[in-house]
Amino acid sequence: MWRLIQRYVTDRCSVSEERKVERWMEEDPANRKLVEELEQIWSLTPEEDFEMSVQDAWDRFRIREMRGPLSNKKKRNRTRTSSGSRRMVTMFRAAAAILLMVFVGFFSWQYLADQGTEEQTYQEQKQNIETQKGEKAQISFSDGTVVTLNAASSLRYPKQFKGSKREVYLTGEAYFEVASNADKSFVVHTSRADVEVLGTKFNVRAWKEDAAVDVGVREGKVAVSTAENGRQRDRVLLGRGQFTSVIEGEGISDVRNIDVDKHLLWLNGGMYFDNVPFKQVFLQIERKFDVHISVSATESILEVPFTSTFRDRELSKILQVLSASMKMEYRREGNEIEFYRPKNSN
């Protein structure tokens, strides 16, 4: 596994290898922390063409002397260096390569792969955009595709789409308006499902806290397939106005027709809940408004299904409806919201 982590941190993984590392990171917070620390080491220097072996890196590092403290360390968004600083960058990159080897070497997992075969490496440098709670973002790709990212979500994508597919990685919720290209399909990878299209408009909801990945289509057609252990196990086609879920431990649900515009109210600040447990309702409100909600009552109420449409963007009005629906009162102090039963209630 350590060699695979090394390839992941240095952006030299194939698509299936990336999936393996990301699933491993989701298994344990300590795994994710390790990879993030390694990524910090690797991103200490600006971008540079770096095609040297680790042995070369070690040899160069040993025979050169780095004078004076290093300052103005760049973070993840790298920029190209001038020719005058190229040697220093190469030395620092070499040091990062050595540190990376040392850190990863502490781990004894073995990378299990098919003997005698190696997938074509996926070497485009990835970019990542994340939204915080209460935020949304819009990304426009060079092919004309536009993605609207909901709150508390992230999208990972290459600087340029190369090869036979346009592939991105989503955690959270996003609405895609995919530019048509009959020769190059567009694929959205999530933890449980892959969504593949040629050109269409659709919504994907894939938060890690949720037990399902939801896909709804506004225009065109999309193919939804499960993605476990690098294999596609099940597949359905969705057309305009259709919806499905890929449920953890169950697979793909039956396709059903929906009012797509209601499911896309979030694009304009609204919210729509269709037979959703209160605990999921609270999660979505927390993401949208950057608040924390607690309930001083039995946990059974969190499983009660709730259906409502909110076109108004005001949190206070949404809380009033929830309060009446649960027959509870609420109090708010800053970003903390608590629902509770009045003392005189039965």
N, C-alpha and C positions, 0 to 999 in steps of 0.2 A: 504493500500500500504506500510505503514511503516514496517510491519512485513515481507513483501516480500523483501524489501530492506535489512533488517537485515539478512535474509537468504542468499541473493545474496552476500553481503560483506563477510560473513563468509563461503562462498563456500558450502552452504547446500541447494542449489536450485535444483529443478528438471529441466529438459530441457525446458519444457514449461514455467516454472516460470522465467528462465533466459531470455527467449525471451520477456516476458512481461516487465521485468525491462529494458532490452536493448532498446525496443521500446519507453518506457517512457523516457529514457535518451536522445533519439534522438529527442523527441518532443520539448525540451527546453534546451539550454546550461546551465541554472541554475540547472536543474535536474542532468545533467552529472557532474557538479561541486560538487554538494552535495555528490553524490555517490563516486567520486574520493577522496573527503575529508574524508569520512567515511572509505574508503579503506586504506588511509594513517594512520588513527588512528589504524585500526586493524593490520596493518603490522609493528607497532612500535617495535615489539619484534620478536625474532627468533621463528622458528616452535616448537611447543610443543603439545603433546597430550592434548586436551582441551575439556573435556566432563563434565564441571560443569554448573549448572544452573546459571542464572543471580543473583538469590538470594544468592546462595552459594558464588558467586564472590563478592557480596557486603559484606557479613558477613566476608569473609576472608580478604578483603581489609581493613575493618574497624579495625580489631583487630591486624593487622600487621603494623609495622612501617618501612617505607622505609628510610634508613639512607644514607645521602650523595646524591649528584647529580648523575643522570644516564648519562652515557657517552657511546660513540661508538654505537649509535642506528643503528640497522640493517635496511636495506630497504627491498624491495620486495623479493629478493632472500634469503630465510631463510635457516639457517643451524641448525642442531641439537645441543643442548646444553649438557654440561657435567652434571653429577649428582650433582655436587657442586653448580651449578647456577640454578638448576631446580626450587627451591622455589622462587627465585627472578623472574624468568620468569613467573611462574604461577601467582604471585602477579601482575606483570605488565600486563599480559594478562587479569586478572580480572579487572584491572583498565580500560583497553581498552574496555572490554565488557560493563562496566558501562557507559563510555563515549559514546559508540555507542548507547546505549539505550537512553541516554539523548539527543543526537543530533537528532536521528530519531524521538523521542517523540514530537518534535516541529511540526511535520507534521501530518495532520489529515486525509489523504487519507485512505480509508478503503480497505482492501484486500478482493476482491470479489472472492470467490471460491465456487465450488459445495459443498453443505452441506453434511456432513456425509462421504465424500470421501477425500482421500489424496494420491497424487501420490508418488511413491517411490522416495525418495530423491537421488539426484545425488551428491555423496559426494567426488568424486575424486578431489583432489586439482588441480586447473587449472594453466597452465602456459601460458604466452603470449609473443609472439615475434613480434616486430614491425620493419619495415624498414623505414628509412627516405628518403626524396627525393634524387635521385641519387644513391640509394643503392639497392642491392638485397640480398637475403639470402636463404640458403637451410637447410631444417630440415629433419632429418631421424628419423623415429619412430621405436619403438622396434619390430613392426610386419613386418618391411621391407619396409614400405611405405616411399616414398621420396617426399617432397614438395618443389618447388622452388617458393619463394615469391618475387613478383615484388616490385618496389619502392613505397613508401608511402602506405604500406599495413600492415595489422596485422593478425595474426592467433592465436586463443586461443584454447588450447587443454589440455587434462589431462595428468598427468605423465605416467599413464598406462591406456590402454583401458580395461574396464570391462563391463560385461553385454553382451547383444546380438548385440550391435552396436558399431562401432568406430566413434565417433562424434567430429567434430571440427567446429570452428566458424571463418568465413572469412570476413574481410573488405578489399576491394582492389582487387588485381589480384594474382592468383597463378596457377601453373601447378602441377597437381597431378599424381604421378605414384603409384597407389594403389596396394599393395600386395594382391594377391588373398586369400580369406577366405570365403568359401561357407557358413560357419556357423555364420559369423559376418560381416554384411554389413558395408560399410564406408559411412558416411553421412557428407556432407559439408553444414552447415547452413549459410545463408546470410540474409540480411534484408528483401528480397522479395522472395527468392526461397530456396528450399532444393534440393541438388543433392545427389542421393543415388546410390552406386555401390557395386559390390562384388570384382572386381579386374579389373582395366583398367587404361588408361591414358587419361586425359582430362584437359581442361583449364576452369577456372571460373574467370569472371571479375565482381566485385561487389563493386565498389567505391560508397560511399554515395552521391557524387556529381552527379552521373549519374542517368538517369531516368530508366535504365534497368539493369538487371543482365544477362550477356551473358555467354553461356556455349557451348563449342566446344569439340568434342570427337576425339581423335587420334587413340585409340584402344579400343575394347570391346564395352560395352553398358552401358548407364547410364539412370536413371530415374530422370526427372526434374519436380518438383511440386512447386506450389505457396505456400507461407506460410504467412497467415495473420490471426491475432487474434488466433494463435495456431491451425488453421484448414488448412487442405490441400484441396484446392478448384479445382485444375486442375493438370493434369499430362500428360507428354509425354515421350516416350522412344526415345533416340538418339543412333544411331549406328556410326560406323567408318566414319569419314569425315562429320558428320552432326552437325548442329548448330541451337540453338534457343535462344530467349531472353524472359525474364520475365519482362514485361514493366509495370511501375507504372500506376495503374488505368485501365489497359487494359488486363492484364493477359499474357498468354504464346503465343508467336508469332508462325507463321507457321514454321515447320521444313524445313531447306534448306541444300543443299550440299555446302561445302566450300573447299577451299584449306587450310587444317589445318596447313601446314608448314608455310604459310604466317602469319597466326594468331599467330603462336608461334615464330616469329622472335625475339620477345623481350627476349627470353631465351639466345640468342647469341648477344644481343646488338642492334638488328635492330628494325624497327618499320613498321607497316602496317596499312593503313587507307583505308577502303572500304566504300565510300559514307558517310563519317563522317563529320558533321558540323565543321567549323573551330574552334568554341569554345571548342569542345571536343578534337580536335587536339592539341590546345594550352595547355589544361589541362594535356594531356599525356606527352607533351614535358616538362612541368614544373615539373612533377613528376620524369621523367627520368633524367633530367639534373640539377635539383634543381635551377631553374631560375624562374623569374616572367615576364610574357608577358602582355603587354597592347597594345591597338589598338586605335590610334587617328583618328577615322572615325566613320561613322554611324554604329550602332550595327547590322544592317541588314547583313553586310558582315560576321558576326560571324555565321550566320545560313546557309551560302552557303556550300553545300557539297563538300568534297575533297577526292580524291582517289589517293593514291601513295604508293610505296614500297621503304623503305630505308634500304638497307643492310649495308650501311656505318654508323659508329658510331659517326661521327663528327657532332656536332651541327651546325657549320658554313655552312655546305653543305645543311643541312635540312632547315635552315633559308633562304638560297638563293632560294631554290625551292618554299618555301612558299611565299617569296617576289614576285617572278615572277608570281605565280598563282593568287595572290590577286592584282597584279599590284600596289604594294605598295613598299616603301623602308623601311628599318629598321635601327636602331642604337642600339648599345649595350654598356652599361657601367656596368662592373662587372656582377652581376646576373640579372640586369634589361635590358629587351629588349622591344623596342617600335617599332611598325609598324605604318607608317604614309604615307600620300599622299604628293608627292612633290607639292610645291606651284604653279608650272606652269601646273599641271595636271588638266584635265577637270572633 
